[in-house]
Each structure stands twice: as C-alpha cells, then as structure tokens.
Amino acid sequence: MIEKLKKIGLTVLITALFSAPVGAAVLTWDGGGTTNGASEGANWVGDLAPQPGDSVRFDSTNATKYCLWNMNEVTLSTFTMDVGFSSSVVMSASSVTFRGHFEIHAGTFSAQISSVAVHGHFLQDGGKFDGGFSTFSLAGSTAAYIKVLPGSFYHLIIDKTGSGFMLPLLSNVEVHGDLTHRGGVLDVATYTLKVDGRTLLEGSGSPQLDVNFGTADLGGPLTIGYDAALYLPNPSATLILHSDAEVNDIGGFYADPFGYGVFNANPNNYANLVGASTHVFRVNGAGAAFVGLSINGLKSNGVRFEITGLEKLSVPLALNGFEFTNTGEGLAALTFGVSSSTNVVLNKPSFGVGVSTNINASALTATSTITVKDALGSKAGSGYEVDPKGVVQWLPEPPTGTFTGDFSQAGGAVFDNAGNAAGGMAVAVDAST
C-alpha cells in the first residue's frame, strides 16, 4: 500500500513539473543584436529570446531601438512597455497570447494584422497604442479591466469565463472595427464605449453589456443573440444606435433605471435610447425559446420598436414608461408583429414630437389585447393608431380639443372643456387671429 502511494505521489510530481511553464523569466529588451527582431536572442538581457511562459519588458535599458515582434504563435506571461522606453514595438506576428497583463506606460505599440489574446488586464496610461487592423481578445478567467489613454482597437473580442465575470472600463474605449462579446460582463461604468462596426453579443459565456452610468455609441448593427443581454440600469445610461438592432433567441434587452421590474413614473429619470436617424429595434420572439424584454422607463428618440412572437415573452407583457419621439413619417413607433393571441399592457407611454403612428397592431389576431393606460403626448390615442381588428384599448382615451385665439399659461395645468386635466391633449392654436 505504501509503495503504491509512493508511485502515485511520484506520478503527480512528474505531471506537475511537466505542466509548469518553461522559463517563467522576465526578459528585458536591450537591443544588442544585429537586427530588430524579437526572435534574436542577442536583443535581450541574457542573450536568450523569450520562451513560452516568460514575461517581456521594454524600459530604459535600451530606450531608442525599436522591436519588431516576429515571434509567432507563442504563449507568454505578461507584456510591459515601461516608463523610460521611448521607441516602439511593432507587432508583425500573426498570433500571440499573453496569460497575464498587457501594459503600455511609454513608447508606441503598433499592431499590424495580428491576433493578440490577453488574459489579464489591458492598461495603457501613457505612450501610444495603435491597434492597426488587428484583433485583440480579452479572454480567460483572470481578473481584468480595460484602460486605453489614448488609443483604439480595431476588432475587439470579449470572451471572459463565467457569466458573472466583471470586465469594467476605466476609460473611454474606441473600437474602429467590430465588437464581439462572448462571455462575462462588460461594464461601461461612467465612460463611453464607441464601436464603428458591428456589435455582436452572443456566446456560451452568458455575455452582458452593462451600459451602467455611461454611453454605448454603436455605429453598426447591434445583435443580442443566444444567452446574451444588454442592460440600461441607470437614468444616465445612454444607448446610441447608428443602425438597426435586434434581440434574438434567448437574448434580452432590459431598460430598468430603478432596478429590474421597478417602475418610477418620473420621466426625468428614464434611461435613454437615441437613433442617429430613424432606426428600428426588433425583438424577435417568433421561433425563439425565450426572449427577455423589460422596459421600466425608457426615452426612445429616433428609434422605433417591432416586437414579434409575443407568446414567447412574459404574458402579459408590461411595458412601463415607454416614451417615443422622432420615429419617422409614416412609420409606427411601436409595431406588434405576427403572434398568437397575446396580452400586452403599456403603462404611461408617451407618443410625442415626430411620431406619425403610435401603435400598429394590424398583424395581431383578433383575440389579442393591447391595453394602453394613461397615455401621454400629442400623438397618443386611437386617432393615430393602425388597429383594424380593434385590439388596442386606450384607458382612458386621451382627450383632444381645438380653439382659436390667444393662448398663454403662467403655470398650473391645462384643462379640457369638461374641466379635466388635459394630460396628453393635442392643443391646436390658430395664430392668425
């Protein structure tokens, strides 16, 4: 029995030794070689090129000779360009992985067409960072954050392990290409995330984009796909769309500035959704196992919504404090697509300036019910709906009225002819008399 335990112990020790990273040294660039290549051993203190598991460092040891990183498909520990280094590192290798952090404090890092994976934090608080046409992947399960001052990525992939893994921004971040988010929580915090290309949230790692107190400015299409979600959890959270957006199978969109499922009727504290022009946000419940949608205070300016497959959403679906402005001439602010019999409640919605049609329910079955409670705005009411089957119920029907003459108001409320507060009443003033 003792001999057996000794053999097991020896096997474990041998396995551990062969599993450990080879080298695991910190190599400093001294530029002593005849070339600028990272693969030339003479360019490093100790005259040995970096080995798998090593960390690399650029500092004042040789501040002026640039490094051409030509070591392809190597896995290292950390990468640091320290204060005192004034030259540049040019990435020409097609693929490099860093299991730890990637830091730029001085000098210039320039990527070309490479794939760089970083498992730790990405920090640039000095020098310059040029992502070129490369793809940077922030992956793994190591605690991490992103800070880029100044600089920009081309393609950025977020693939952190674990649905609750937080990856906060510590600065504004700009992505000139596409953002692909596959896992973890990307927390915008109080900063701005600007993406020029496509934004795709989809993957087995339950990816979440939490706009928090900041701004997500998305230049290309937004897709919230499998097991992914986008959150606007605070009144100052702002999502800007320069293209259309969609939520698909097992994806979710949540605008809950007071907490999930909590509605506060003060519109000054709603989250913000802004379209650079008239865009559509599609919630595709049709054919999906489940699609999450929660609205409890959202100002939608220049973005209209199309919701289909309502039977796959929470029934009855409640949309609270949904404000629409500038949704386009001849277009409906809120369209309900083909669905089986469904029940939807809109509580205190607002249809204001720049809205042509408030609700289009023409595709719903006759047994469906859309209940609109306490609607506000100049385009609220049945006079601005498309409802051939009569499934939309306004409770109450917003009052309307017209008059000619002078109008002024120093304070208080506007009342209709019956003495009721006008609320969303449309007031037409004939200024010619």
C-alpha positions as CSV (number, residue, x, y, z in Angstrom):
1,M,0.0,0.0,0.0
2,I,2.9,2.4,0.9
3,E,4.7,1.6,-2.3
4,K,1.5,2.3,-4.2
5,L,1.1,5.7,-2.6
6,K,4.8,6.5,-3.3
7,K,4.2,5.7,-7.0
8,I,1.1,7.9,-7.1
9,G,3.0,10.7,-5.4
10,L,5.8,10.4,-7.9
11,T,3.4,10.5,-10.8
12,V,1.7,13.6,-9.5
13,L,5.1,15.3,-9.0
14,I,6.3,14.5,-12.5
15,T,2.9,15.6,-14.0
16,A,3.2,18.9,-12.1
17,L,6.8,19.5,-13.3
18,F,5.9,18.9,-16.9
19,S,2.8,21.0,-16.7
20,A,4.6,24.1,-15.4
21,P,5.6,26.8,-17.8
22,V,9.1,26.5,-19.2
23,G,11.3,29.5,-18.4
24,A,8.9,31.7,-16.5
25,A,11.6,34.5,-16.5
26,V,11.3,38.3,-17.0
27,L,13.2,39.2,-20.1
28,T,14.3,42.8,-20.7
29,W,14.9,44.3,-24.2
30,D,18.5,45.6,-24.6
31,G,18.6,45.7,-28.4
32,G,22.1,44.3,-28.5
33,G,21.5,42.2,-31.6
34,T,22.2,43.0,-35.3
35,T,18.5,43.0,-36.2
36,N,15.4,44.5,-34.6
37,G,13.7,41.1,-34.3
38,A,12.3,39.8,-31.0
39,S,13.4,36.3,-32.1
40,E,17.1,37.2,-31.9
41,G,18.5,36.2,-28.5
42,A,21.2,39.0,-28.5
43,N,18.4,41.6,-28.3
44,W,17.5,40.5,-24.8
45,V,19.4,40.7,-21.5
46,G,21.0,37.3,-21.0
47,D,21.1,36.8,-24.8
48,L,18.2,34.4,-24.9
49,A,15.0,35.0,-26.8
50,P,11.6,34.8,-24.9
51,Q,10.4,31.3,-24.2
52,P,6.9,30.1,-23.5
53,G,5.8,31.3,-20.1
54,D,8.2,34.2,-20.0
55,S,7.4,37.9,-19.4
56,V,8.8,40.6,-21.6
57,R,9.7,44.1,-20.7
58,F,10.8,47.2,-22.5
59,D,12.4,50.0,-20.5
60,S,15.3,52.4,-20.3
61,T,17.8,49.6,-20.8
62,N,17.6,50.5,-24.4
63,A,15.1,53.3,-24.9
64,T,15.7,54.0,-28.5
65,K,15.9,50.8,-30.5
66,Y,12.6,49.6,-31.8
67,C,11.5,46.0,-31.6
68,L,9.9,44.0,-34.5
69,W,7.9,41.3,-32.8
70,N,8.3,38.4,-35.2
71,M,7.7,35.5,-32.8
72,N,4.6,33.8,-34.0
73,E,2.2,31.5,-32.1
74,V,4.0,31.9,-28.8
75,T,2.3,32.0,-25.3
76,L,3.9,34.3,-22.8
77,S,3.1,35.6,-19.4
78,T,3.0,39.4,-19.4
79,F,3.9,42.3,-21.6
80,T,5.1,45.7,-20.3
81,M,6.4,48.8,-22.0
82,D,7.7,50.8,-19.0
83,V,8.5,54.4,-18.3
84,G,11.9,55.2,-19.9
85,F,11.2,53.4,-23.2
86,S,10.8,55.9,-26.0
87,S,10.8,53.8,-29.1
88,S,8.3,51.3,-30.4
89,V,7.2,47.7,-30.6
90,V,5.7,46.7,-33.9
91,M,3.7,43.5,-33.9
92,S,4.2,41.6,-37.1
93,A,3.4,38.0,-35.8
94,S,0.1,36.6,-36.8
95,S,-0.8,35.2,-33.3
96,V,0.5,35.9,-29.8
97,T,-1.1,35.0,-26.4
98,F,-0.4,36.7,-23.0
99,R,-1.6,34.8,-20.0
100,G,-1.2,37.8,-17.8
101,H,-1.5,41.6,-18.2
102,F,-0.7,43.8,-21.2
103,E,0.6,47.3,-20.2
104,I,1.8,50.3,-22.1
105,H,3.2,53.1,-19.9
106,A,5.5,54.7,-22.6
107,G,6.6,54.3,-26.2
108,T,4.5,53.3,-29.1
109,F,2.8,49.9,-29.6
110,S,1.7,49.3,-33.2
111,A,-0.2,46.2,-34.3
112,Q,-0.5,45.3,-38.0
113,I,-2.7,42.3,-38.9
114,S,-2.2,40.2,-35.8
115,S,-4.4,38.2,-33.4
116,V,-3.4,39.1,-29.8
117,A,-5.0,37.4,-26.8
118,V,-4.7,38.9,-23.3
119,H,-6.0,37.0,-20.3
120,G,-5.2,39.7,-17.7
121,H,-5.9,43.4,-17.8
122,F,-5.2,45.8,-20.7
123,L,-3.7,49.0,-19.5
124,Q,-2.4,52.0,-21.4
125,D,-1.8,55.0,-19.3
126,G,1.0,56.5,-21.3
127,G,2.7,56.3,-24.7
128,K,0.6,55.4,-27.8
129,F,-1.4,52.4,-28.8
130,D,-2.4,51.7,-32.4
131,G,-4.5,48.6,-33.0
132,G,-3.9,48.7,-36.7
133,F,-6.1,46.1,-38.4
134,S,-5.5,43.5,-35.6
135,T,-7.9,41.6,-33.4
136,F,-7.4,41.8,-29.6
137,S,-9.1,39.2,-27.5
138,L,-9.6,39.7,-23.8
139,A,-10.2,36.1,-22.6
140,G,-9.6,33.6,-19.8
141,S,-10.7,33.7,-16.2
142,T,-8.1,36.2,-14.7
143,A,-9.5,39.4,-13.1
144,A,-9.2,42.2,-15.7
145,Y,-10.1,45.7,-16.8
146,I,-9.6,47.9,-19.9
147,K,-8.0,51.3,-19.8
148,V,-6.9,53.0,-23.1
149,L,-5.5,56.5,-22.9
150,P,-5.3,57.4,-25.8
151,G,-5.6,54.7,-28.4
152,S,-8.1,52.4,-30.1
153,F,-8.7,48.8,-31.0
154,Y,-9.6,47.6,-34.5
155,H,-11.5,44.4,-33.7
156,L,-12.2,43.6,-30.1
157,I,-13.4,40.2,-28.7
158,I,-14.5,39.9,-25.1
159,D,-14.6,36.2,-24.0
160,K,-14.2,36.1,-20.2
161,T,-15.0,32.8,-18.5
162,G,-18.1,32.8,-16.3
163,S,-21.5,34.6,-16.6
164,G,-20.7,36.9,-13.6
165,F,-17.2,37.8,-14.6
166,M,-16.8,41.6,-14.5
167,L,-14.7,43.4,-17.0
168,P,-15.0,47.2,-16.2
169,L,-13.9,50.1,-18.4
170,L,-11.5,52.5,-16.7
171,S,-11.5,54.9,-19.6
172,N,-13.4,55.7,-22.8
173,V,-12.8,52.9,-25.3
174,E,-13.0,53.1,-29.1
175,V,-13.3,50.2,-31.5
176,H,-12.9,51.0,-35.2
177,G,-14.0,47.6,-36.3
178,D,-16.3,45.1,-34.7
179,L,-17.0,44.3,-31.1
180,T,-17.8,40.6,-30.4
181,H,-18.8,39.8,-26.8
182,R,-18.9,36.1,-26.0
183,G,-18.6,35.9,-22.2
184,G,-18.6,37.8,-18.9
185,V,-20.0,41.3,-18.0
186,L,-18.6,44.2,-20.0
187,D,-19.2,47.2,-17.6
188,V,-19.1,50.6,-19.4
189,A,-19.2,52.3,-15.9
190,T,-19.2,56.1,-16.4
191,Y,-17.4,56.1,-19.7
192,T,-18.1,55.9,-23.4
193,L,-17.8,52.7,-25.5
194,K,-17.7,53.7,-29.2
195,V,-17.9,50.9,-31.8
196,D,-17.7,51.8,-35.5
197,G,-18.6,48.4,-36.8
198,R,-20.9,45.6,-35.8
199,T,-21.7,44.7,-32.2
200,L,-22.5,41.1,-31.5
201,L,-23.5,39.8,-28.1
202,E,-23.7,36.0,-28.3
203,G,-22.0,33.1,-26.8
204,S,-21.9,30.3,-24.2
205,G,-20.4,32.5,-21.6
206,S,-23.6,34.5,-21.0
207,P,-22.3,37.8,-22.3
208,Q,-23.7,41.0,-20.9
209,L,-23.2,44.6,-21.9
210,D,-23.9,46.8,-18.9
211,V,-24.1,50.4,-20.0
212,N,-24.4,51.4,-16.3
213,F,-23.9,55.2,-15.9
214,G,-22.1,55.6,-19.3
215,T,-22.8,55.6,-23.0
216,A,-22.6,52.9,-25.7
217,D,-22.3,54.6,-29.1
218,L,-22.8,51.8,-31.7
219,G,-22.0,52.6,-35.3
220,G,-23.0,49.3,-37.0
221,P,-25.8,46.8,-36.4
222,L,-26.4,45.5,-32.9
223,T,-27.3,41.9,-32.4
224,I,-28.2,40.5,-29.0
225,G,-28.2,36.7,-29.5
226,Y,-28.0,33.4,-27.7
227,D,-27.9,33.8,-23.9
228,A,-26.8,37.4,-24.1
229,A,-28.2,40.6,-22.7
230,L,-27.9,44.4,-22.9
231,Y,-28.7,46.5,-19.8
232,L,-29.6,50.2,-19.3
233,P,-29.7,50.0,-15.5
234,N,-29.5,53.7,-14.5
235,P,-31.2,57.0,-15.6
236,S,-27.9,58.3,-17.1
237,A,-27.4,55.2,-19.2
238,T,-27.5,56.0,-22.9
239,L,-27.5,53.7,-25.9
240,I,-26.9,55.4,-29.3
241,L,-27.7,53.5,-32.5
242,H,-26.5,54.4,-35.9
243,S,-28.0,51.3,-37.4
244,D,-30.8,48.8,-36.6
245,A,-30.8,46.5,-33.6
246,E,-32.3,43.1,-32.9
247,V,-32.8,40.7,-30.0
248,N,-33.0,37.0,-30.9
249,D,-33.3,33.6,-29.4
250,I,-32.6,33.6,-25.6
251,G,-31.3,37.2,-25.8
252,G,-32.6,40.1,-23.7
253,F,-32.9,43.9,-23.6
254,Y,-33.5,45.5,-20.2
255,A,-34.1,49.2,-19.5
256,D,-34.7,49.3,-15.8
257,P,-33.2,52.5,-14.4
258,F,-34.6,51.9,-10.9
259,G,-33.9,48.1,-10.7
260,Y,-35.3,45.2,-12.5
261,G,-39.1,45.3,-12.6
262,V,-39.3,48.6,-10.7
263,F,-41.1,51.5,-12.4
264,N,-40.9,55.1,-11.4
265,A,-43.1,57.4,-13.4
266,N,-40.7,60.4,-13.3
267,P,-39.6,60.7,-17.0
268,N,-36.6,62.8,-15.9
269,N,-35.0,59.6,-14.6
270,Y,-35.6,57.4,-17.6
271,A,-32.7,55.7,-19.5
272,N,-32.0,56.9,-23.0
273,L,-32.1,55.3,-26.4
274,V,-31.1,57.5,-29.3
275,G,-31.1,56.9,-33.0
276,A,-28.8,59.0,-35.2
277,S,-31.6,58.8,-37.8
278,T,-34.8,56.6,-37.8
279,H,-33.8,53.1,-36.9
280,V,-35.7,50.0,-35.8
281,F,-35.1,47.8,-32.7
282,R,-36.5,44.4,-33.4
283,V,-37.4,41.9,-30.6
284,N,-37.7,38.6,-32.4
285,G,-39.7,36.3,-30.3
286,A,-41.0,34.2,-33.2
287,G,-39.5,30.8,-33.1
288,A,-37.4,31.5,-30.0
289,A,-37.4,29.5,-26.8
290,F,-37.4,32.7,-24.8
291,V,-36.6,36.4,-25.4
292,G,-36.2,38.8,-22.5
293,L,-37.7,42.3,-22.7
294,S,-38.1,44.7,-19.7
295,I,-39.0,48.4,-20.1
296,N,-39.5,50.4,-16.9
297,G,-38.5,53.9,-18.0
298,L,-37.0,54.5,-21.5
299,K,-36.9,57.5,-23.7
300,S,-36.6,56.4,-27.3
301,N,-35.7,59.2,-29.6
302,G,-35.4,58.2,-33.3
303,V,-35.7,54.5,-32.6
304,R,-39.0,52.6,-33.2
305,F,-39.7,49.1,-31.9
306,E,-41.0,46.0,-33.7
307,I,-42.0,43.1,-31.4
308,T,-42.9,39.7,-32.8
309,G,-43.6,36.3,-31.3
310,L,-45.2,37.8,-28.2
311,E,-46.3,34.4,-27.0
312,K,-42.6,33.7,-26.2
313,L,-42.3,36.7,-24.0
314,S,-43.8,37.2,-20.5
315,V,-47.6,37.3,-20.7
316,P,-49.0,39.7,-20.0
317,L,-46.0,41.7,-21.3
318,A,-45.8,45.0,-19.4
319,L,-44.0,48.0,-20.9
320,N,-43.9,50.9,-18.5
321,G,-42.9,54.5,-19.1
322,F,-42.0,54.0,-22.8
323,E,-41.5,57.4,-24.5
324,F,-41.3,57.8,-28.2
325,T,-40.2,60.9,-30.2
326,N,-39.0,61.4,-33.8
327,T,-39.8,57.9,-35.1
328,G,-40.3,58.8,-38.7
329,E,-43.1,60.0,-41.0
330,G,-45.5,57.2,-42.0
331,L,-43.9,54.7,-39.5
332,A,-45.2,53.3,-36.3
333,A,-43.4,54.0,-33.1
334,L,-44.4,50.5,-31.8
335,T,-45.3,47.7,-34.1
336,F,-46.6,44.3,-32.9
337,G,-45.9,41.6,-35.4
338,V,-47.5,38.2,-36.1
339,S,-48.3,36.4,-32.9
340,S,-50.8,34.0,-31.5
341,S,-53.3,35.6,-29.1
342,T,-51.5,37.8,-26.6
343,N,-51.9,40.3,-23.9
344,V,-49.8,43.4,-23.6
345,V,-50.1,46.3,-21.2
346,L,-48.5,49.7,-21.8
347,N,-48.4,51.9,-18.7
348,K,-47.9,55.6,-19.1
349,P,-46.4,55.5,-22.6
350,S,-45.8,58.8,-24.4
351,F,-46.1,59.5,-28.1
352,G,-44.7,62.9,-28.9
353,V,-43.0,65.1,-31.4
354,G,-42.1,63.4,-34.7
355,V,-44.4,60.4,-34.2
356,S,-46.6,59.6,-37.1
357,T,-48.4,56.4,-35.9
358,N,-48.3,55.4,-32.3
359,I,-49.2,51.7,-32.4
360,N,-49.5,49.3,-35.4
361,A,-51.4,46.2,-34.3
362,S,-52.6,45.1,-37.8
363,A,-50.7,41.8,-37.6
364,L,-52.2,40.6,-34.3
365,T,-55.0,38.1,-34.0
366,A,-58.5,39.4,-33.2
367,T,-58.3,37.7,-29.8
368,S,-55.3,39.7,-28.7
369,T,-55.5,42.7,-26.3
370,I,-53.2,45.7,-26.2
371,T,-54.1,47.8,-23.1
372,V,-52.7,51.3,-23.1
373,K,-53.1,53.1,-19.7
374,D,-52.7,56.8,-19.0
375,A,-51.1,57.6,-22.4
376,L,-49.4,61.0,-22.9
377,G,-48.2,63.1,-25.8
378,S,-49.7,64.8,-28.8
379,K,-49.9,61.6,-30.8
380,A,-51.5,59.4,-28.1
381,G,-54.9,57.9,-28.7
382,S,-56.9,55.9,-31.3
383,G,-56.7,58.7,-33.8
384,Y,-53.1,57.8,-34.5
385,E,-53.1,54.0,-34.4
386,V,-53.4,51.3,-37.0
387,D,-55.8,48.8,-35.5
388,P,-58.1,47.1,-38.0
389,K,-59.2,44.4,-35.5
390,G,-59.8,46.7,-32.6
391,V,-57.4,45.1,-30.2
392,V,-56.0,48.3,-28.8
393,Q,-57.8,49.7,-25.8
394,W,-56.9,53.3,-24.5
395,L,-57.7,53.7,-20.8
396,P,-58.7,56.4,-20.9
397,E,-58.8,57.7,-24.4
398,P,-56.6,60.8,-24.4
399,P,-58.7,64.0,-24.7
400,T,-58.4,66.3,-27.6
401,G,-59.6,69.8,-28.3
402,T,-59.2,72.9,-30.5
403,F,-59.7,76.6,-30.1
404,T,-58.8,79.8,-31.8
405,G,-57.5,82.9,-30.2
406,D,-54.6,83.8,-28.0
407,F,-53.1,81.3,-25.6
408,S,-50.8,81.9,-22.6
409,Q,-50.1,80.0,-19.5
410,A,-48.1,81.2,-16.5
411,G,-48.4,78.0,-14.6
412,G,-50.7,75.3,-13.4
413,A,-52.4,72.8,-15.6
414,V,-54.3,72.9,-19.0
415,F,-57.9,71.7,-18.8
416,D,-60.3,70.4,-21.4
417,N,-63.9,71.6,-21.8
418,A,-65.1,69.2,-19.2
419,G,-62.7,70.5,-16.6
420,N,-60.4,67.6,-16.7
421,A,-56.6,67.9,-16.8
422,A,-55.6,67.6,-20.4
423,G,-52.6,65.3,-19.9
424,G,-51.7,64.2,-23.5
425,M,-54.3,66.5,-25.1
426,A,-53.2,67.9,-28.5
427,V,-53.7,71.7,-28.5
428,A,-54.0,73.4,-31.8
429,V,-53.5,77.2,-31.8
430,D,-54.7,79.4,-34.7
431,A,-52.1,82.2,-34.6
432,S,-53.7,84.1,-37.5
433,T,-56.5,85.7,-35.4
